[in-house]
């Protein structure tokens, strides 16, 4: 009889937040000093977002550097050397260059010689990388997969705004943080009560791709320096409509019931109002969720790993617990993951 396919186990996880920190008042002051026609009144950004500040990388620090710092932490935690990694995935909204894949830059800095490639799906990039790693491990193609994430999202913050409406369209750019994260997934037997990635489900509505965009740099606006293209921008009410539809999209998945019963539930966070709204709409137990966005901002694809790390550090989860992950991303896309630690 053929043995059961192996399962991907989350062997180690790390998050790295750069020491630079910009408060919302400092953000407001920079908008006011930018030469734009509009400056928000004191306290407005905090009132609208519930965010106190964001992490900012140092000068010259790249997305790959943030990813490497986190990757070195998970390798140290697991006792696995970089030479034992079979596949390296760089998964983030940001990148060092258009070409080559940032995974190559991360690999070079770590000294990896394994196959590498990027996975890019906005803030669901890490969740999709977990799906990819799990599939490779289940088929036996790879046994040890390193996922590295580096977010330099503060580079898409809009400073010059002509009016209040433009400020509101640019609002997601004021809550984004720079961050790094890494996960090490290894093959383990698929035992009934054993650790590993138990289930995943994905969905989306690609017709709403204009809900939240950074338009510059691609073929539409290759060399544009227009603030409307080079900064994070909301597309009308599309994002709000997608968030309103979230329960109808996710509820049919049987994983939702198991996620609600998990010891801890992490979901992507862009502001405190969105945190409370998502938690209420999906009927998630308040005592098993953790709001990281108020202190650390929106860490893009590093958001879910950060919440798991903070939950570990505060002894809210331990080995043997089941945790649920809920991903929400521009595009728009949604993802679910159920993991036993």
C-alpha positions, -999 to 999 in steps of 0.1 A, spaced: 0 0 0 13 35 -9 20 56 21 -1 87 26 11 119 10 31 141 34 17 173 48 34 207 51 42 215 87 48 251 99 82 244 115 92 281 123 78 316 117 93 350 123 84 387 117 108 416 115 98 452 120 124 479 113 132 502 142 121 534 124 86 545 134 65 573 121 35 585 141 3 596 124 9 631 136 43 630 119 26 618 88 1 646 90 29 672 94 47 658 63 15 661 42 11 697 54 47 705 45 46 688 11 34 718 -8 0 702 -16 -32 723 -16 -47 704 14 -35 695 48 -56 673 71 -65 688 105 -47 673 136 -62 640 147 -80 632 115 -58 604 104 -59 587 138 -97 591 140 -103 576 106 -78 547 108 -73 540 145 -36 536 137 -10 552 159 19 549 136 38 528 111 73 511 109 97 527 84 129 510 70 162 527 71 178 544 41 190 519 16 172 490 31 154 469 4 125 445 5 150 417 2 169 429 33 137 428 54 130 393 40 165 381 47 165 393 83 133 373 90 145 343 71 177 341 91 155 341 123 134 311 111 165 291 101 180 298 135 148 287 152 146 255 133 182 246 133 180 240 96 209 254 74 202 273 42 218 244 23 190 221 35 163 243 19 149 227 -13 129 257 -25 128 295 -17 97 316 -24 97 353 -21 61 364 -14 52 400 -10 34 430 -26 68 447 -30 100 439 -48 135 451 -53 134 452 -91 110 445 -119 136 419 -131 149 396 -119 126 379 -93 134 393 -58 137 357 -47 171 355 -64 183 386 -45 171 370 -12 188 337 -21 221 354 -30 221 373 4 213 340 23 238 319 2 210 296 -11 216 276 -42 181 260 -45 154 268 -70 136 301 -63 108 322 -76 84 350 -66 47 347 -57 28 380 -60 -8 384 -51 -10 417 -31 -15 410 6 -24 374 0 11 367 -13 23 347 17 -10 328 19 -6 318 -17 30 308 -11 18 285 17 -6 269 -8 22 265 -33 46 250 -7 20 226 6 13 213 -29 50 208 -37 55 190 -3 23 168 -8 36 156 -41 71 149 -27 88 173 -50 103 193 -21 106 186 16 118 219 30 104 252 17 114 287 29 89 315 23 104 350 27 85 383 26 98 418 25 74 448 24 86 484 17 50 496 14 57 531 29 72 540 -6 36 542 -19 24 568 6 10 599 -10 23 632 5 9 659 -19 -29 659 -19 -51 685 -36 -82 681 -15 -100 661 12 -114 636 -13 -79 628 -26 -68 623 10 -95 597 14 -86 579 -18 -50 578 -6 -59 567 30 -47 531 28 -12 545 20 -10 562 54 -15 530 74 10 508 55 42 496 73 76 483 62 81 447 75 97 414 69 84 379 76 94 343 70 80 308 73 97 275 71 75 246 59 88 210 61 73 176 52 57 157 80 34 125 80 -3 133 75 -14 119 109 -50 125 121 -40 145 151 -5 155 139 8 190 130 6 206 96 -15 225 71 -49 209 74 -70 228 49 -69 258 25 -96 275 4 -94 305 -20 -118 327 -39 -121 362 -53 -137 387 -76 -112 398 -102 -138 421 -118 -130 444 -88 -93 447 -96 -95 485 -96 -106 486 -59 -71 494 -47 -41 500 -70 -6 512 -74 -7 518 -111 29 530 -119 57 507 -130 37 483 -151 28 485 -188 -1 508 -182 20 536 -167 56 525 -172 74 557 -163 47 578 -148 56 601 -120 20 612 -114 10 608 -77 -23 591 -89 -1 563 -104 28 559 -80 9 559 -47 -17 535 -32 -51 545 -43 -87 534 -36 -110 530 -66 -143 545 -55 -165 522 -34 -152 489 -49 -132 479 -19 -161 487 5 -184 466 -17 -160 437 -16 -157 438 22 -195 439 25 -196 408 3 -170 390 24 -193 369 45 -212 356 15 -179 346 -2 -163 329 27 -193 314 46 -199 285 22 -164 271 28 -165 244 55 -132 257 67 -149 287 83 -165 267 111 -132 251 119 -115 285 119 -140 299 143 -132 270 166 -95 276 164 -74 287 194 -63 318 175 -75 335 143 -54 359 123 -69 380 95 -55 408 73 -58 442 88 -57 476 71 -73 498 98 -90 495 132 -125 501 117 -119 473 92 -106 451 120 -138 454 139 -160 452 108 -143 420 95 -144 404 130 -182 412 133 -191 402 97 -174 369 100 -186 363 136 -151 357 148 -146 353 187 -131 385 200 -109 368 225 -92 348 198 -83 377 175 -54 402 179 -54 437 166 -19 444 155 -28 472 130 -33 499 157 4 498 168 21 483 138 1 495 108 -9 474 78 21 451 72 7 439 38 16 403 31 36 402 64 4 409 84 -7 373 90 28 361 101 31 391 124 -1 382 142 10 346 146 44 357 160 27 381 184 3 354 195 32 331 202 51 358 221 21 365 244 15 327 250 -18 328 233 -9 298 212 14 268 216 24 236 198 -7 214 192 -31 243 189 -51 249 157 -49 284 142 -69 299 114 -57 324 88 -80 346 67 -65 366 39 -80 396 22 -62 413 -7 -66 437 -36 -75 421 -68 -97 411 -51 -90 378 -35 -97 359 -3 -80 329 13 -85 306 43 -59 283 60 -63 259 89 -30 249 106 -22 227 135 10 238 151 
